[in-house]
Amino acid sequence: MTIAGGELTIGALVAEIEARLSRSSVVEAETEARDLVAAVAGERRFWPTVNRASPAEPHVAAAARAAAARRALGAPFAYAVGVAAFRHLTLEVDERVLIPRQETEELVDAVLARAHPQGSVADIGTGSGAIALALATEGDFARVVATDVSRDALAVAQRNRRRVESDLRCQVQLRCGALLAPLEGERFDVIVSNPPYIAYEEAADLPDSVRDWEPPIGLFSAGSGMAATTALIRQAPEVLAPGGLLALEVDARRASLAAEAALATRAYRDVSIRLDMAGRERIFLATREDG
């Protein structure tokens, strides 16, 4: 509906977006339209319903229409609206970084539960900065270093660091480089990573919204998906302090291979794999030997 003078209301904007998404065969167009308007307005998801009779600000209407156009082209919802939720954070995301996922939130839980207070943390392949910023805003750490081989990804992480700056409980430093190279000569109490772990030959099995939109550098790894994970496991003892924690998100189909790789180094104890909320082997944890 519109209000006096023909001004567009929030309710009318949601209806317009719903119609646009429906024409493009977006599933659950009504729900997505509401969530899309809320996201571009920077509000909670039910805000459009409660405020349906309120006028839609021109910048909100313009942003909603642009986001709907991208969503209609097949862009994942998070890329269409430009933000994604991760734990208590709302982070900027685009095609330069992976969209943060719930499984990775569980990786953060595992680190928070196991890490020593006032320790130092390195997040390898930080992407949007989701893991590093969650740990820096929720944990009790002396410092967090976030690395990525992609300067484009680090640009997104830098924007997100500024976005949550007032909530940071420690310094977050961003560095560019492959795997553990940016940490040479230093020691950390925690190394955490969500490395690429999909095999190149598995690309055809991915949903279009992942394969066609998310950055390949964050998805695919050589060695049947194990190259990055194995490299981290083998190199981490050189950077981890004695008793330090290595925490990785792994492919459920190859979690046992990660455990075997860790045991083969003889550099770790307490090697374990945790199940995610769906019951899949997802979280790899290992403690560096004291010696």
VOBA-1610 file (N, C-alpha, C; in pm, whole numbers, padded with zeros to 5 digits, always signed):
BEGIN
Met+00083-00120+00000Met+00000+00000+00000Met+00086+00124+00000Thr+00025+00237-00032Thr+00093+00365-00023Thr+00019+00451+00076Ile+00084+00555+00125Ile+00019+00648+00217Ile-00015+00774+00140Ala-00072+00870+00212Ala-00118+00992+00147Ala-00006+01056+00066Gly-00041+01098-00055Gly+00058+01158-00143Gly+00129+01056-00228Gly+00086+00929-00217Gly+00145+00825-00300Gly+00281+00776-00254Glu+00319+00806-00130Glu+00450+00765-00080Glu+00452+00613-00058Leu+00559+00550-00097Leu+00573+00405-00086Leu+00587+00364+00060Thr+00515+00261+00100Thr+00526+00208+00236Thr+00618+00087+00237Ile+00658+00049+00357Ile+00740-00071+00373Ile+00663-00193+00323Gly+00535-00201+00356Gly+00454-00314+00312Gly+00446-00322+00160Ala+00429-00209+00095Ala+00422-00208-00051Ala+00556-00245-00112Leu+00664-00202-00049Leu+00796-00237-00099Leu+00819-00387-00089Val+00780-00446+00024Val+00795-00591+00040Val+00713-00664-00067Ala+00592-00618-00092Ala+00507-00681-00194Ala+00569-00669-00332Glu+00626-00554-00360Glu+00693-00535-00490Glu+00811-00630-00506Ile+00892-00643-00399Ile+01008-00732-00405Ile+00964-00877-00416Glu+00858-00913-00343Glu+00806-01050-00352Glu+00764-01084-00495Ala+00695-00992-00560Ala+00652-01015-00698Ala+00773-01031-00790Arg+00876-00950-00768Arg+00996-00959-00850Arg+01064-01094-00833Leu+01074-01141-00711Leu+01138-01269-00684Leu+01053-01386-00735Ser+00923-01374-00721Ser+00833-01480-00768Ser+00845-01499-00919Arg+00857-01389-00992Arg+00871-01398-01138Arg+00998-01471-01178Ser+01096-01470-01088Ser+01224-01537-01115Ser+01231-01674-01049Ser+01116-01722-01002Ser+01105-01857-00944Ser+01190-01876-00820Val+01208-01769-00742Val+01278-01782-00614Val+01185-01852-00516Val+01233-01957-00454Val+01153-02031-00356Val+01132-01945-00232Glu+01012-01953-00174Glu+00977-01875-00054Glu+01000-01726-00077Ala+00946-01678-00187Ala+00966-01538-00224Ala+00913-01441-00119Glu+00802-01477-00056Glu+00743-01386+00044Glu+00838-01367+00162Thr+00892-01478+00213Thr+00986-01470+00326Thr+01113-01397+00285Glu+01164-01430+00168Glu+01287-01365+00122Glu+01269-01215+00102Ala+01152-01177+00053Ala+01126-01034+00031Ala+01130-00959+00163Arg+01066-01016+00265Arg+01068-00952+00397Arg+01210-00944+00450Asp+01284-01055+00442Asp+01420-01057+00495Asp+01513-00965+00416Leu+01491-00957+00288Leu+01574-00871+00203Leu+01556-00724+00241Val+01432-00682+00258Val+01407-00543+00296Val+01466-00514+00433Ala+01451-00608+00525Ala+01508-00589+00658Ala+01660-00577+00651Ala+01723-00662+00570Ala+01869-00662+00561Ala+01923-00532+00505Val+01864-00482+00397Val+01917-00359+00337Val+01886-00238+00425Ala+01782-00251+00509Ala+01750-00141+00602Ala+01833-00148+00730Gly+01907-00260+00747Gly+01987-00277+00867Gly+01903-00306+00990Glu+01790-00373+00970Glu+01697-00402+01079Glu+01681-00553+01095Arg+01615-00592+01204Arg+01586-00733+01229Arg+01481-00782+01131Arg+01475-00914+01115Arg+01398-00971+01004Arg+01249-00943+01010Phe+01190-00924+01128Phe+01046-00899+01136Phe+01013-00750+01137Trp+01114-00667+01125Trp+01090-00521+01123Trp+00996-00480+01011Pro+01008-00534+00888Pro+00914-00493+00782Pro+00769-00526+00814Thr+00745-00636+00884Thr+00607-00672+00919Thr+00550-00576+01021Val+00628-00544+01121Val+00581-00453+01227Val+00563-00312+01172Asn+00645-00274+01075Asn+00644-00137+01024Asn+00588-00127+00881Arg+00499-00219+00846Arg+00452-00225+00708Arg+00381-00097+00663Ala+00321-00022+00755Ala+00250+00100+00718Ala+00341+00223+00717Ser+00465+00207+00759Ser+00558+00320+00763Ser+00613+00350+00624Pro+00651+00474+00598Pro+00707+00507+00467Pro+00843+00442+00446Ala+00869+00397+00325Ala+00999+00340+00289Ala+01092+00452+00245Glu+01203+00465+00313Glu+01299+00568+00275Glu+01350+00539+00133Pro+01373+00643+00054Pro+01417+00620-00086Pro+01541+00534-00098His+01638+00552-00007His+01761+00474-00017His+01736+00327+00015Val+01639+00300+00104Val+01604+00161+00135Val+01535+00097+00015Ala+01444+00169-00047Ala+01375+00116-00164Ala+01473+00089-00278Ala+01567+00182-00299Ala+01664+00163-00407Ala+01754+00043-00379Ala+01799+00030-00254Ala+01885-00083-00218Ala+01810-00215-00229Ala+01683-00216-00189Ala+01603-00339-00196Ala+01581-00381-00341Arg+01554-00287-00427Arg+01535-00319-00568Arg+01662-00371-00633Ala+01775-00312-00598Ala+01903-00358-00653Ala+01935-00498-00603Ala+01910-00522-00474Ala+01936-00655-00418Ala+01843-00759-00480Ala+01718-00723-00501Ala+01622-00816-00562Ala+01665-00852-00705Ala+01717-00754-00776Ala+01763-00781-00913Ala+01878-00881-00913Arg+01971-00866-00817Arg+02082-00961-00808Arg+02033-01099-00766Arg+01941-01101-00673Arg+01886-01231-00628Arg+01814-01299-00743Ala+01743-01224-00824Ala+01670-01281-00937Ala+01765-01341-01040Leu+01889-01291-01044Leu+01989-01344-01136Leu+02056-01470-01082Gly+02022-01507-00958Gly+02077-01628-00899Gly+02179-01605-00790Ala+02210-01480-00759Ala+02306-01454-00653Ala+02256-01509-00520Pro+02342-01570-00440Pro+02302-01610-00305Pro+02247-01490-00229Phe+02157-01516-00137Phe+02092-01407-00063Phe+02194-01313+00000Ala+02296-01369+00063Ala+02394-01285+00133Ala+02467-01192+00037Tyr+02503-01242-00081Tyr+02568-01155-00180Tyr+02471-01050-00232Ala+02345-01087-00247Ala+02246-00993-00299Ala+02229-00874-00205Val+02223-00900-00074Val+02201-00791+00021Val+02332-00734+00074Gly+02443-00806+00053Gly+02573-00754+00091Gly+02615-00779+00234Val+02537-00854+00311Val+02572-00883+00449Val+02533-01026+00483Ala+02599-01080+00586Ala+02565-01213+00635Ala+02582-01216+00786Ala+02496-01291+00852Ala+02506-01307+00997Ala+02607-01416+01030Phe+02689-01391+01132Phe+02781-01492+01183Phe+02789-01474+01334Arg+02733-01572+01405Arg+02720-01563+01549Arg+02648-01432+01585His+02706-01345+01663His+02638-01220+01699His+02674-01105+01605Leu+02754-01133+01503Leu+02802-01028+01412Leu+02720-01023+01284Thr+02714-00905+01225Thr+02663-00888+01090Thr+02779-00836+01006Leu+02822-00917+00910Leu+02943-00887+00835Leu+02912-00857+00689Glu+02991-00770+00630Glu+02979-00744+00487Glu+03040-00861+00410Val+02972-00903+00305Val+03024-01010+00219Val+02994-00977+00074Asp+03081-01024-00014Asp+03056-01017-00158Asp+03131-01133-00222Glu+03138-01135-00355Glu+03195-01249-00425Glu+03344-01269-00402Arg+03409-01180-00329Arg+03551-01197-00298Arg+03575-01293-00182Val+03469-01325-00106Val+03485-01409+00013Val+03372-01512+00020Leu+03398-01621+00089Leu+03293-01718+00114Leu+03187-01660+00206Ile+03066-01709+00193Ile+02958-01672+00284Ile+02977-01751+00413Pro+02987-01687+00529Pro+03004-01760+00655Pro+02886-01856+00679Arg+02919-01973+00734Arg+02818-02077+00754Arg+02811-02120+00900Gln+02701-02186+00933Gln+02676-02227+01071Gln+02782-02325+01121Glu+02830-02414+01034Glu+02931-02510+01077Glu+03056-02438+01128Thr+03087-02325+01067Thr+03205-02250+01109Thr+03182-02182+01243Glu+03058-02148+01274Glu+03027-02097+01407Glu+03063-02199+01513Glu+03043-02327+01482Glu+03075-02434+01577Glu+03226-02447+01594Leu+03303-02415+01491Leu+03448-02412+01504Leu+03490-02306+01605Val+03426-02191+01600Val+03453-02084+01698Val+03421-02132+01838Asp+03308-02200+01856Asp+03272-02255+01987Asp+03383-02345+02040Ala+03436-02431+01953Ala+03539-02525+01996Ala+03664-02453+02042Val+03702-02346+01971Val+03820-02270+02012Val+03795-02199+02144Leu+03681-02137+02159Leu+03651-02066+02284Leu+03651-02161+02403Ala+03609-02284+02380Ala+03602-02381+02490Ala+03738-02435+02529Arg+03832-02437+02434Arg+03961-02503+02459Arg+04078-02406+02478Ala+04067-02285+02431Ala+04181-02194+02431Ala+04210-02140+02570His+04338-02113+02596His+04378-02055+02724His+04353-01904+02722Pro+04309-01848+02835Pro+04288-01703+02841Pro+04417-01626+02811Gln+04400-01515+02745Gln+04510-01424+02711Gln+04612-01487+02618Gly+04571-01589+02545Gly+04659-01647+02445Gly+04654-01568+02316Ser+04738-01609+02220Ser+04740-01545+02089Ser+04681-01642+01987Val+04609-01587+01889Val+04536-01668+01791Val+04574-01625+01651Ala+04589-01724+01562Ala+04607-01697+01419Ala+04495-01766+01343Asp+04422-01688+01264Asp+04315-01740+01178Asp+04368-01743+01036Ile+04381-01863+00980Ile+04445-01880+00849Ile+04338-01892+00741Gly+04349-01807+00637Gly+04246-01802+00533Gly+04121-01735+00584Thr+04137-01617+00637Thr+04028-01552+00712Thr+03909-01511+00628Gly+03927-01487+00497Gly+03813-01448+00414Gly+03751-01318+00463Ser+03625-01323+00500Ser+03553-01205+00548Ser+03600-01160+00685Gly+03683-01242+00751Gly+03725-01212+00887Gly+03635-01271+00992Ala+03540-01354+00952Ala+03437-01403+01043Ala+03493-01470+01168Ile+03582-01567+01150Ile+03636-01639+01266Ile+03717-01545+01353Ala+03810-01472+01294Ala+03897-01384+01370Ala+03817-01281+01449Leu+03718-01220+01386Leu+03641-01115+01452Leu+03549-01171+01559Ala+03494-01290+01536Ala+03413-01353+01639Ala+03498-01383+01763Leu+03617-01438+01742Leu+03705-01468+01856Leu+03749-01341+01927Ala+03777-01236+01850Ala+03825-01111+01909Ala+03715-01036+01984Thr+03590-01062+01951Thr+03480-00994+02020Thr+03420-01079+02132Glu+03440-01209+02127Glu+03383-01298+02230Glu+03485-01354+02326Gly+03608-01373+02280Gly+03708-01440+02361Gly+03791-01347+02447Asp+03880-01408+02524Asp+03971-01333+02612Asp+04113-01359+02563Phe+04147-01297+02451Phe+04276-01321+02388Phe+04362-01195+02392Ala+04494-01216+02389Ala+04585-01102+02388Ala+04589-01036+02251Arg+04580-01119+02146Arg+04580-01065+02010Arg+04530-01173+01915Val+04482-01127+01799Val+04438-01216+01693Val+04503-01168+01563Val+04564-01260+01491Val+04620-01231+01360Val+04538-01307+01257Ala+04492-01239+01154Ala+04412-01301+01048Ala+04488-01291+00917Thr+04505-01404+00849Thr+04581-01405+00724Thr+04496-01456+00609Asp+04534-01415+00488Asp+04471-01468+00368Asp+04566-01446+00251Val+04564-01539+00157Val+04646-01525+00037Val+04585-01423-00059Ser+04456-01394-00044Ser+04385-01303-00133Ser+04378-01162-00075Arg+04436-01067-00145Arg+04426-00928-00101Arg+04282-00877-00112Asp+04207-00929-00209Asp+04066-00892-00220Asp+03989-00935-00095Ala+04015-01056-00047Ala+03949-01102+00075Ala+03989-01016+00194Leu+04116-00981+00202Leu+04161-00899+00315Leu+04097-00761+00313Ala+04065-00710+00194Ala+03995-00581+00186Ala+03857-00592+00250Val+03790-00704+00228Val+03661-00726+00291Val+03678-00740+00442Ala+03777-00817+00484Ala+03802-00835+00627Ala+03833-00702+00695Gln+03906-00616+00626Gln+03938-00485+00683Gln+03811-00402+00704Arg+03721-00407+00608Arg+03594-00336+00623Arg+03516-00391+00742Asn+03518-00521+00759Asn+03446-00581+00870Asn+03513-00552+01004Arg+03645-00545+01004Arg+03714-00506+01128Arg+03671-00366+01171Arg+03663-00274+01077Arg+03615-00140+01110Arg+03469-00144+01155Arg+03391-00231+01095Arg+03248-00240+01125Arg+03224-00280+01271Val+03309-00368+01324Val+03288-00419+01460Val+03391-00363+01559Glu+03461-00260+01519Glu+03574-00209+01598Glu+03537-00181+01742Ser+03421-00126+01766Ser+03383-00090+01902Ser+03361-00211+01992Asp+03342-00329+01932Asp+03319-00450+02010Asp+03444-00536+02027Leu+03554-00498+01964Leu+03676-00577+01974Leu+03734-00572+02115Arg+03775-00689+02163Arg+03834-00697+02297Arg+03985-00713+02290Cys+04039-00721+02169Cys+04183-00726+02150Cys+04214-00679+02009Gln+04341-00659+01982Gln+04385-00616+01849Gln+04365-00728+01748Val+04320-00693+01627Val+04312-00787+01516Val+04400-00734+01404Gln+04504-00809+01372Gln+04597-00768+01267Gln+04573-00851+01143Leu+04573-00788+01026Leu+04552-00856+00898Leu+04684-00866+00823Arg+04712-00987+00768Arg+04835-01009+00695Arg+04806-01088+00569Cys+04883-01062+00464Cys+04866-01132+00338Cys+04974-01238+00320Gly+04932-01357+00278Gly+05027-01464+00253Gly+04959-01598+00253Ala+05028-01698+00200Ala+04972-01832+00189Ala+04993-01911+00318Leu+04887-01974+00363Leu+04891-02062+00480Leu+04967-01996+00596Leu+05073-02061+00646Leu+05139-02011+00767Leu+05258-01919+00738Ala+05284-01890+00611Ala+05398-01806+00576Ala+05398-01670+00647Pro+05283-01603+00663Pro+05284-01472+00729Pro+05318-01478+00878Leu+05329-01599+00935Leu+05353-01614+01079Leu+05496-01656+01110Glu+05581-01660+01009Glu+05717-01711+01025Glu+05790-01640+01138Gly+05852-01719+01226Gly+05930-01664+01336Gly+05849-01632+01460Glu+05718-01656+01457Glu+05633-01627+01572Glu+05574-01756+01629Arg+05519-01745+01750Arg+05450-01856+01814Arg+05309-01812+01853Phe+05215-01903+01835Phe+05076-01876+01868Phe+05020-01988+01955Asp+04926-01953+02039Asp+04861-02051+02126Asp+04748-02123+02055Val+04692-02062+01953Val+04584-02123+01875Val+04607-02094+01727Ile+04597-02196+01645Ile+04586-02178+01501Ile+04450-02235+01462Val+04370-02154+01398Val+04235-02195+01358Val+04219-02165+01209Ser+04145-02250+01140Ser+04126-02228+00997Ser+04004-02303+00945Asn+03938-02241+00849Asn+03840-02310+00766Asn+03899-02311+00625Pro+03990-02406+00598Pro+04061-02405+00470Pro+03973-02459+00358Pro+04012-02436+00233Pro+03939-02498+00121Pro+03955-02650+00131Tyr+03845-02724+00114Tyr+03856-02870+00129Tyr+03768-02948+00031Ile+03724-02884-00075Ile+03647-02954-00178Ile+03741-02991-00292Ala+03734-03115-00339Ala+03816-03159-00451Ala+03766-03097-00580Tyr+03858-03068-00671Tyr+03819-03005-00798Tyr+03719-03091-00874Glu+03734-03221-00865Glu+03645-03310-00938Glu+03505-03316-00877Glu+03486-03253-00763Glu+03355-03250-00698Glu+03276-03124-00731Ala+03332-03037-00813Ala+03267-02909-00844Ala+03126-02927-00900Ala+03110-03026-00986Ala+02979-03046-01049Ala+02871-03084-00949Asp+02910-03134-00833Asp+02812-03175-00732Asp+02764-03060-00645Leu+02829-02946-00655Leu+02793-02832-00571Leu+02667-02764-00623Pro+02589-02702-00532Pro+02477-02620-00578Pro+02525-02506-00666Asp+02442-02466-00761Asp+02480-02356-00851Asp+02516-02230-00773Ser+02443-02204-00665Ser+02466-02083-00587Ser+02603-02080-00523Val+02662-02197-00503Val+02799-02205-00449Val+02900-02207-00563Arg+02885-02300-00653Arg+02983-02318-00761Arg+02997-02195-00849Asp+02885-02128-00880Asp+02887-02018-00977Asp+02913-01882-00914Trp+02910-01874-00781Trp+02918-01743-00718Trp+03032-01728-00617Glu+03059-01831-00540Glu+03158-01816-00433Glu+03300-01836-00490Pro+03400-01771-00430Pro+03536-01771-00488Pro+03599-01910-00485Pro+03646-01960-00599Pro+03706-02094-00604Pro+03823-02110-00507Ile+03899-02002-00484Ile+04015-02012-00397Ile+03977-02049-00254Gly+03855-02017-00216Gly+03807-02051-00083Gly+03737-02185-00075Leu+03709-02245-00190Leu+03635-02371-00195Leu+03723-02491-00222Phe+03809-02482-00323Phe+03874-02599-00379Phe+04020-02613-00336Ser+04059-02739-00316Ser+04197-02769-00281Ser+04242-02890-00362Ala+04370-02891-00394Ala+04427-03005-00466Ala+04436-03127-00373Gly+04492-03235-00427Gly+04508-03354-00346Gly+04377-03412-00300Ser+04280-03418-00391Ser+04145-03469-00358Ser+04084-03392-00242Gly+04113-03262-00237Gly+04055-03176-00135Gly+04136-03166-00007Met+04246-03240+00003Met+04320-03249+00129Met+04447-03166+00135Ala+04489-03105+00024Ala+04620-03040+00021Ala+04635-02930+00126Ala+04539-02839+00133Ala+04549-02728+00228Ala+04542-02778+00371Thr+04450-02869+00398Thr+04435-02922+00533Thr+04561-02994+00578Thr+04616-03080+00491Thr+04737-03154+00526Thr+04855-03061+00548Ala+04866-02957+00464Ala+04976-02862+00479Ala+04967-02791+00614Leu+04849-02751+00654Leu+04832-02685+00783Leu+04870-02778+00898Ile+04826-02902+00890Ile+04857-02998+00997Ile+05007-03020+01008Arg+05076-03031+00895Arg+05219-03058+00897Arg+05302-02936+00938Gln+05256-02818+00901Gln+05334-02697+00928Gln+05304-02634+01064Ala+05186-02659+01117Ala+05145-02590+01239Ala+05238-02611+01358Pro+05299-02730+01378Pro+05389-02744+01493Pro+05505-02645+01496Glu+05542-02592+01379Glu+05650-02495+01375Glu+05608-02358+01428Val+05478-02336+01434Val+05425-02206+01475Val+05351-02213+01609Leu+05294-02329+01639Leu+05219-02344+01764Leu+05313-02349+01884Ala+05275-02283+01990Ala+05346-02296+02116Ala+05321-02435+02173Pro+05411-02488+02256Pro+05385-02617+02320Pro+05251-02615+02394Gly+05171-02719+02370Gly+05038-02723+02429Gly+04935-02642+02354Gly+04976-02583+02241Gly+04886-02500+02162Gly+04783-02583+02086Leu+04675-02518+02047Leu+04561-02585+01983Leu+04558-02558+01833Leu+04540-02665+01757Leu+04511-02654+01614Leu+04366-02693+01594Ala+04285-02603+01538Ala+04142-02626+01520Ala+04106-02598+01374Leu+04052-02698+01306Leu+04021-02686+01164Leu+03879-02732+01136Glu+03815-02665+01041Glu+03693-02720+00983Glu+03736-02813+00871Val+03679-02933+00867Val+03720-03032+00767Val+03598-03087+00695Asp+03624-03147+00580Asp+03519-03215+00504Asp+03483-03343+00579Ala+03355-03363+00605Ala+03311-03480+00681Ala+03354-03610+00614Arg+03366-03609+00482Arg+03403-03731+00410Arg+03551-03764+00427Arg+03630-03666+00472Arg+03774-03687+00481Arg+03829-03652+00620Ala+03742-03646+00718Ala+03785-03611+00853Ala+03886-03712+00907Ser+03864-03840+00879Ser+03956-03943+00928Ser+04095-03927+00868Leu+04102-03879+00744Leu+04232-03856+00681Leu+04308-03743+00751Ala+04235-03642+00796Ala+04298-03533+00870Ala+04354-03586+01002Ala+04279-03669+01070Ala+04326-03726+01196Ala+04449-03813+01173Glu+04447-03893+01067Glu+04562-03978+01036Glu+04686-03893+01004Ala+04666-03784+00932Ala+04779-03696+00900Ala+04840-03637+01026Ala+04756-03600+01121Ala+04806-03542+01247Ala+04883-03647+01327Leu+04828-03766+01337Leu+04895-03871+01413Leu+05028-03909+01350Ala+05036-03904+01216Ala+05159-03941+01147Ala+05274-03845+01177Thr+05243-03720+01211Thr+05349-03624+01242Thr+05414-03650+01377Arg+05341-03717+01466Arg+05385-03741+01604Arg+05411-03610+01679Ala+05352-03502+01630Ala+05370-03371+01692Ala+05250-03330+01776Tyr+05144-03413+01775Tyr+05020-03376+01843Tyr+04976-03485+01941Arg+04898-03441+02037Arg+04824-03532+02125Arg+04679-03486+02127Asp+04595-03569+02185Asp+04452-03536+02197Asp+04390-03501+02061Val+04423-03580+01962Val+04366-03559+01828Val+04221-03611+01829Ser+04128-03527+01787Ser+03988-03568+01789Ser+03911-03500+01677Ile+03797-03560+01645Ile+03705-03504+01547Ile+03570-03487+01615Arg+03515-03366+01611Arg+03383-03340+01670Arg+03276-03339+01562Leu+03157-03380+01602Leu+03044-03376+01511Leu+02981-03238+01511Asp+02928-03196+01395Asp+02853-03071+01391Asp+02708-03099+01430Met+02625-02996+01424Met+02486-03012+01468Met+02408-03109+01381Ala+02455-03134+01261Ala+02390-03230+01172Ala+02444-03371+01190Gly+02537-03389+01284Gly+02592-03521+01310Gly+02705-03560+01216Arg+02763-03463+01146Arg+02872-03491+01053Arg+03007-03462+01118Glu+03108-03541+01085Glu+03242-03517+01137Glu+03297-03390+01073Arg+03310-03286+01151Arg+03334-03154+01092Arg+03448-03076+01158Ile+03471-03093+01287Ile+03568-03010+01359Ile+03687-03095+01402Phe+03804-03064+01347Phe+03929-03130+01382Phe+03998-03051+01492Leu+04041-03119+01597Leu+04111-03055+01707Leu+04234-03138+01742Ala+04345-03072+01768Ala+04467-03140+01809Ala+04552-03045+01893Thr+04622-03099+01989Thr+04708-03020+02078Thr+04853-03052+02046Arg+04933-02947+02029Arg+05076-02969+02002Arg+05143-03030+02125Glu+05227-03128+02101Glu+05302-03190+02211Glu+05387-03085+02284Asp+05409-03108+02410Asp+05485-03012+02491Asp+05632-03010+02457Gly+05683-03123+02408Gly+05825-03133+02379Gly+05865-03074+02246
//
